[in-house]
């Protein structure tokens, strides 16, 4: 079998996904497939090799009319840890990876659709070192006036692959409530200019967050709203995810506008919000957000269902479970 990422995209009438693998411990291979919606009939597939980027940690991607959009993290293999610990079963392979100072992040633009039909080749855009950060997840990307706008969560301060459930406690998290100095995960917009080869970035929300997403109907198009799991406090803090953030991405550069719901009880923690459009939806935020919550006090889980157009009212209903569910990363939904 071939590698298949956890982050697929519904673009128009297609399901698009990718897979990555390391070639000889040096180069990165990226495969992309486009399937007919509702089946696994392959309508298009392609493969690319990126020299020297075997450990770029490509976890997610975005799709626009003309491009598959990938971010290549400045990650290298720590050979000392690999040889002295991993090979002896004392660490995971992830703990052998490290952010490397002085190496820029890179946006890798792979032509699809009209651009590929014109014979366009992949483009690599260097991110200025001053704004190079680690990126796990993208909310969406779209094209406008020759530019590509990519909205992603950036980990300010990089990523600590040595942090595990065994050694992480509240002092890992940043902010007065926790006392730690860990990374801050903020939502940013990167503006890519393929013609000039330039990249700039600005902040979309001044609140720590992760697992960003949008209404699947606007994938690859200019979107207004982004939803994400969020921490309890605003500002440059990074705590555990407890609620849901809704960001208005239509604001001018330099302005932020967002809303949030967090449970009053501080023993509750949340996961990735999943957007489900309402039947007959007319507006972009006509839908529900499904969030799996865990209550540490009762040691039970519940599914919170929120109206995406009105987070302040809190869950419209809670589907309580007689037990807890193990914390996960990603989810999906299917019509009844």
N, C-alpha and C positions, 0 to 999 in steps of 0.2 A: 504493500500500500504506500501511498504518498502522504506527505504532511498536509494537515488541514487546520487552519487557524480557527480560534473560537469566535472571531469577529467577522462575520459575513455582513454584507450590505444588500438591502433590497433597493435596486436602482431601476426605476421605471418598471418594465415587465421582466426583469432579470434578477436572479440571486447571484451575487458576485462574492467570491472568496479567494483566499490565497494560502500558500504554504511556504515555509522557508526551511532551509537546511544549510549546514556548514559543509563546504567541500574541502576536504583535506586539511581541516583546521585553519584555513586561511580565507577562502572566498565564501561569499554568501550567494546561495541560489534562491531565487524567488519564482514561484509558479503562481499563475493567476488563472482562474476559471470563471466563465460566465455561463450560468445554467438557466434554462427556461423556468420561469416562476412556477412552483408547484410540482416540479419534477427534477430529476438529475440528468436531463438531456443536456449535454455540453454543446453550447452554441458557439463558444470561443474559448481558446486557451492559449497561453503564451508562457515563455520561460526566459529568465534573465539571470546573468551572473554579475555580481558586484565584487570586483577584486579587493582583497584585504579587509572585508567587512563581515567575516564569519560570525563575530560575536556582537553584532550591532543591536541585538535584542529587539527585533521587529515583531511586536506583539499585536499591532492593530494597523489599520490603513483606512483611507478614505477613497471615494470614487466621485469623479466629476464627469462632465460630458466628454472631455478629451484625455483625462489622465487617471491612472491609479496613483495615489499619493502615499508615499511611504516616508517615515522619519527614521534615519539611521543614527542611533545613539552612539556617543563616543566611548564605547565599552571595549576593553581588551581583556585577555585572559592572563590572570596572575599565575605565572608558571611556577612560582615558589609554592603557593597554596595548592596548586594542581598536583605537583610532584610530592610534596610532603604530607598533604592531608587527604585530598580527594582519592588519590590512587590507593590509599590505605584505609579508605572507608571512614575517615574522620570528618569529612565535610561533603556537602552537595556540590554539584557542578556549578550551581548558581553562586555559591560562596567563593568561587574562583574568579568571578567576574568583577571588574572594578571600573568606575568612571576614571577617565584619563585626562588630567589637566593639560591644556595646551592643544587639544584636538577638538575641532569644531564639530557640532552636530551637523547633519546633512539632510536636506530634503531631496528625495529621489522621485522624479516625475517620470512615470512610464506611460507612453502614449497608448491610448485605446480609441476605439471608434473612429471618428473623423480624423483625428490627428495621426493615428497609425495608418489610416488609408492614404494619407498624404505622404507617408514615408518618414514621418518624424522619428527621431531617435530619442532614447531616454536622456534626461537632463539631471545633472547633479548641482544643487545649490547649497553653498556653504552658509551656515548660520554664524553670525559674528560671535566670537568667543564670549563677549560680554553678556550675551543672552542665550548661550548654549546651556541647555538643561536636559534632564532625563524625561522622556515621554513614554508612558504606557499607552494612554488612550486618547482617541480623537472623537469629537462629537460629530463633526461634519466638515465638508469642504465644498466650495463652489467657485465658479469662474465668473468674472465680471470685468469688462474693459481690458482684457489681456492679462489680468492679474488672477491669482488663485488665493482665496481666503481659506485658511485652515484653522479650525478652533480645536484646541487640545488642552489637556491638563499637563502642566509642566511642574516637575518636582524641583523647586528651588533648593539648591544645596546638593543636588544629585540623589543617588539611591544607595542605600546600605543593604547589600545582598547578604550581609552577615546577620541581619535582624531576623529572628525566628520567633515562633510562639513560645519557645522555651526561654528566650533571653529578653523579650520585650515586656516592659511594664509601662506604667503611666509616665515615667520620666523620659521615655523615648519621644513623647509627643511635645510639640512646641507650644509655648504660651504660658501665661500666669497660672492657669488652672492646673497645668500638668508639670511645669517646671523644666521641661526638657529642651533640647536644641536640635531636634530632628528636622527633616526637610519640611518645607511648606508646599503643599500641592495647590496651585492656583490655576484658574482658567484663563487662558491667553488666546489671542488671535494672531497668527502669523500671516503676513502679507507677502506672497511670493511673486516675484516678477521674472518669469521664465526668459523673457527677451534680454533683460539686463543682468540676470543672474544674481539678483539681490534679495535679501530677506530682512524684514523688520517685524516688530512684535509690539503688541500693547495689551493691557490687562482688560479682561471682560467682567471679572467679579472679584471683589476684595474679601473673599471668604474661602477657607480651605474646602476642597471638594475632590471627588474622584468619580469614576464610572460615568462620564458624560454621555448623553444621548439626545436625540431629537425625534420629532414625529417622523416615522419612516417614510411618510409621503413626501418629505422635502429633502431626502437624501440626494446629494449632488446639486441641490438648488440653494438659492439664497434663503436662509432660514431666519426666523426671528427669535425663537425660543430654544434654550438648551436646558436640560434637566440633569441633575447630578446628585449623588449622595453627598451629604455635607456634614461638617463638624458643627458643634453647638455654638461656637463663638465666631464673630467676624474678625477681620484684620489678619495680620500675618501669623496666624496660629494654625496648628495642625493637630487636631484631636481625632479620636475614632469617629467613624461615620455614625450619625444618629438620626438624621432626617433627610429632607429633600430640598434641593435648591432649584429655583427656576430663574434663569438669567434672560434678560431682554438683550439680545445681541445686536439689536438695530441701533443702539446708542452710538453717537459720534465718538471717535477716538478720544480717550481721556475721561469719559463719563461711564459710570457703571449704574445699572439698575437691575435689582433682583429681589426676589421674594423667597421666603423659606418657611418650611414647616419642620419643627422639631418637637418631639413629645415632651410633655412637662416632666415626666418621670426620668430621672437621670440614670436609671438602671436599664434603659432601653437603647438598643443599638440597631441600625438599619443597614440594608444592603443596596444593591444597584436598583434604581427606579426604572421600570419598564413601561414605556408609553404604549397605550392601546387606544387607537382612534375610536370615537363614538360612531355609531351607525348614523349615516347622514350628516357627518361633521361638515361644517362650513368654514370654521376658523382653524388656524394652525394648532391652537391649544384646546380644541374641542376633543377631549379624550380623558382617559383615566391613567393614573400612575400606580403601578403595582409594586409594592415594596415589602420584602420579607423582613419582619422585625423580630428581634430577640429580646426578651425580658429576663435579665439576669436574676432579678429578685424571685420570680416565680419559676425560673428555669424552663420557660415555655416560649413558643414562637407564635406569631400571628401574621397574617397577610393584611397589610394596610392598603386600602384602595382610596386614592385621593382624586378629586376633581382637578385636572391640570390647570383649569382656568381660574381656580380659587383655592390656592393652597392654605390660605389663612383659616379657612373653616375646619381644617383638619380632615381626618379620614371620613369619608361618607359611610364607610362600614369597615369592620374588622372581622376577618375570618380567623377565629381562634383555634388553636390546635391543642390537643391534650398532652402534647410533648414538645420538645424542642427539635429544631432542625439544625444540623451542622452548618456553620457559616460557609457560604460559597462565594463565587465570584460573579458569574453571569447567568442570565436566565432568558427565557423567551415565552411566547404565548401563542395560543392557537384558538381560532374561533370555535365556539361550542357546536 
